[in-house]
Amino acid sequence: MAAQENFIDLDDDDFDSSAVLASDVNYAESLQLLEAVMASMMVNDPQIPLNFIQEEQIREEAVHESSLQIVCEICTDSKEIDQTYENRICNHVFCNDCIRQHVEARLEESSTTRSIVCPAVDCKEEIEFHYCQSIMPETLLRKWDKILCESSIDSSQKIYCPFKDCSAMMLMDTEEEVISSRTECFACFRLFCARCSVPWHQSFSCEEYQRLDVNERAGEDLMLKKLAEENSWNRCPRCKYYVEKSEGCIHMTCRCGFQFCYACGATWTEDHGGCQPDDED
């Protein structure tokens, strides 16, 4: 009789899953061991590329840094690290807005400053131009760069246009150019005196101009003074108004009521006499 083969039908519920679970656990352990071995080989063998490890490290560091909060030493607000500036000399940290405002304020205070000091309390270190260019607006950078360039030139070689709406800087190659005094600005094309640093004083030498009172140096006052000199007018000692003697004696009464001697300018008295005007000598 042929041997009878016995077959047992197994349902899904009758299947022992423990064997599968054990297999999965063994596979996971083997995989972890393999990864550990490969990692060890990569570290010990410089020929094995570590790109994927390095990239992962970079990603982790970037995520970590982006989450850092830095406190600005000026406004005390917490800012993300990419919104802050650190002075590489003293390591003081400020937010970008505060350091921009600090630089702008210092440049406004002085157009000839050669350095901008760190705003931290009692710090004497400088804010360096090339380390904060990326956070400064273009207009501020141009102004700062211009000031730095001009500050590197010896003051004896520099002269500025005296007109407030220009103020262009010019270089004098020799002292003779300054002595010539009458100069034309290359930027606004107006004339000025290089020796006196004022708009050109027509009809007055530098020496005559320097002897003038501060209030007499305006353009209209210069013209009036020159006219007074040409016509031998005198000024009232009290109100400084110009008085012209066309005829008569030297006893003058100004429009302000003050009486004086036209010849010597002294206060007029009853016994005053003997003076003669220059044009009657």
C-alpha positions in Angstrom: 0.0 0.0 0.0 1.3 3.3 -0.9 2.2 5.5 1.9 -0.4 8.0 2.7 0.9 11.5 2.8 -0.8 13.6 5.4 -1.2 17.3 4.7 -2.4 19.8 7.3 -4.0 23.0 6.1 -2.8 26.0 8.1 -4.9 29.1 8.4 -3.2 32.5 8.7 -4.1 32.6 12.3 -2.2 29.3 12.9 1.0 30.7 11.5 3.7 31.4 14.1 4.7 35.0 13.6 7.5 34.8 16.1 9.8 33.3 13.5 9.2 36.3 11.3 9.7 38.8 14.1 12.9 37.1 15.1 14.1 37.2 11.5 13.3 41.0 11.3 15.2 41.6 14.6 18.2 39.7 13.3 18.2 41.6 10.1 18.0 44.9 11.8 20.9 44.0 14.1 22.9 42.9 11.1 22.1 46.1 9.3 23.2 48.2 12.3 26.4 46.3 12.6 27.1 46.7 8.9 26.5 50.5 9.1 28.8 50.7 12.1 31.5 48.8 10.3 31.1 51.0 7.2 31.2 54.2 9.3 34.4 53.0 11.0 36.0 52.2 7.7 35.1 55.6 6.3 36.7 57.4 9.2 39.8 55.3 9.2 40.3 55.3 5.4 40.7 58.8 3.9 40.1 57.4 0.5 36.5 56.6 1.2 34.3 59.7 0.5 32.5 61.2 3.5 30.3 63.5 1.5 27.0 62.2 2.8 28.3 62.3 6.5 29.6 65.9 6.0 26.4 67.1 4.3 24.3 65.7 7.2 26.5 67.4 9.7 26.3 70.7 7.8 22.5 70.4 7.7 22.3 69.7 11.4 24.6 72.7 12.2 22.6 75.0 10.0 19.3 74.0 11.7 21.0 74.6 15.1 22.4 78.0 14.2 19.2 79.2 12.6 17.4 78.6 15.9 20.0 80.6 17.9 18.8 83.9 19.4 21.4 86.6 20.0 20.7 89.6 22.3 21.7 93.0 20.8 23.9 95.0 23.1 22.2 98.3 22.1 18.5 97.6 21.9 18.5 94.4 23.9 16.2 92.7 21.5 16.7 89.0 20.7 17.6 88.5 17.0 18.4 85.4 14.9 22.1 85.0 14.2 21.8 86.0 10.6 20.3 89.3 11.6 23.3 90.3 13.8 26.8 91.8 13.3 29.7 90.7 15.5 32.8 92.9 15.7 35.7 90.6 14.9 38.1 92.6 17.0 36.2 92.8 20.3 33.4 90.2 19.7 30.6 92.5 20.7 27.4 91.7 19.0 24.6 94.0 17.7 21.6 93.7 15.5 22.1 94.9 11.9 19.6 97.8 12.4 21.5 99.2 15.4 24.9 98.9 13.9 23.7 100.7 10.7 22.2 103.5 12.8 25.4 103.8 14.8 27.6 104.1 11.7 25.3 106.6 10.1 25.2 108.8 13.2 29.0 108.9 13.5 29.4 109.8 9.8 26.8 112.6 10.3 28.7 114.0 13.3 32.0 114.3 11.5 32.7 114.2 7.8 36.4 113.8 8.4 36.4 110.9 10.9 38.9 108.2 10.1 37.4 105.6 12.5 34.1 104.6 14.0 34.4 103.2 17.5 32.4 100.1 18.6 29.2 101.3 20.4 29.7 98.9 23.3 30.2 100.5 26.7 33.8 101.5 27.3 35.0 99.7 24.2 37.6 101.5 22.1 37.9 99.1 19.2 36.9 100.2 15.7 34.1 99.1 13.5 35.9 97.9 10.3 34.5 99.0 7.0 35.2 95.8 5.1 33.6 93.5 7.7 30.2 95.1 7.6 29.7 96.0 4.0 27.1 93.3 3.5 24.7 94.9 6.0 25.1 98.5 5.0 23.0 100.3 2.4 24.8 101.4 -0.7 24.5 105.1 -0.1 26.0 104.8 3.4 28.8 102.7 2.1 29.7 105.3 -0.6 29.7 108.1 1.9 31.8 106.1 4.4 34.3 105.1 1.6 34.6 108.7 0.5 35.4 109.9 4.0 38.0 107.2 4.4 39.7 108.1 1.1 39.7 111.8 2.0 41.0 111.2 5.5 44.0 109.5 4.0 45.1 112.7 2.2 47.3 115.2 4.0 45.2 118.2 5.2 47.8 120.6 3.6 46.9 119.3 0.2 43.1 119.6 0.6 40.7 122.5 0.1 36.9 122.4 0.0 34.5 124.5 -2.1 33.0 127.0 0.4 29.5 126.9 -1.1 27.3 124.7 1.2 25.4 123.1 -1.7 28.7 121.9 -3.1 31.5 121.3 -0.6 33.6 119.4 -3.2 37.1 118.5 -2.2 40.1 119.6 -4.3 43.8 118.8 -4.1 46.5 121.5 -4.4 49.7 120.1 -5.9 51.8 123.1 -4.7 51.6 125.9 -2.2 51.7 128.4 -5.2 48.3 127.2 -6.2 46.9 128.2 -2.8 48.7 131.5 -2.8 47.0 132.4 -6.1 43.7 132.5 -4.0 41.3 132.9 -6.9 40.0 129.4 -7.7 37.2 127.9 -9.7 35.4 124.8 -8.3 35.6 121.9 -10.6 32.2 120.7 -9.5 29.9 123.8 -9.4 32.2 126.1 -11.5 31.8 129.0 -9.0 34.7 131.2 -8.0 36.1 131.2 -4.5 39.2 132.3 -2.6 41.4 129.4 -1.7 43.3 131.3 0.9 40.2 132.7 2.8 38.0 129.7 2.0 35.1 131.9 1.1 33.2 132.9 -2.1 35.4 135.1 -4.2 35.7 138.6 -2.6 35.7 140.8 -5.8 37.7 144.1 -5.5 39.1 143.1 -2.1 42.5 141.6 -1.5 42.8 138.8 1.0 44.4 141.1 3.5 41.5 143.6 3.2 38.9 140.9 3.5 40.5 139.5 6.7 40.3 142.9 8.3 36.5 143.1 7.7 34.1 142.5 10.5 32.3 139.2 10.3 29.0 141.0 9.6 30.6 142.8 6.7 31.6 139.7 4.8 28.3 138.9 3.1 28.1 139.6 -0.6 25.9 142.7 -0.5 27.9 144.1 2.4 31.2 143.7 0.5 29.8 145.7 -2.4 28.5 148.4 -0.1 31.8 148.7 1.7 33.7 149.0 -1.6 31.3 151.7 -2.7 31.8 153.5 0.6 35.5 153.4 0.2 35.4 154.7 -3.3 33.2 157.6 -2.3 34.8 158.3 1.1 31.7 157.6 3.1 32.0 157.3 6.9 30.0 155.2 9.3 28.0 156.4 12.3 29.9 155.2 15.4 26.7 154.2 17.1 24.5 152.4 14.5 27.2 151.8 11.9 25.0 153.2 9.1 27.0 154.8 6.2 26.8 158.6 6.1 27.8 160.8 3.2 28.8 164.4 3.6 28.0 166.2 0.3 28.6 169.8 1.6 28.8 171.8 4.8 30.8 171.3 8.0 32.1 168.2 9.6 29.4 168.2 12.3 27.1 165.2 11.3 23.8 164.1 12.7 22.9 160.5 11.9 19.4 159.3 11.3 19.6 157.5 14.7 20.2 160.9 16.3 23.8 160.4 17.2 26.1 163.5 16.5 29.7 162.9 15.6 32.6 164.4 13.8 32.7 163.3 10.1 36.5 163.8 10.0 37.6 161.7 13.0 34.5 159.9 14.0 34.5 161.1 17.6 31.4 162.1 19.5 30.5 165.8 18.7 30.9 168.3 21.4 30.6 172.1 21.6 34.3 172.6 21.8 35.2 170.0 19.2 37.0 171.5 16.2 40.2 171.5 14.1 39.5 168.2 12.3 39.4 168.1 8.5 38.1 165.4 6.3 40.7 163.4 4.3 39.5 164.8 1.0 40.0 168.3 2.2 43.6 167.9 3.5 
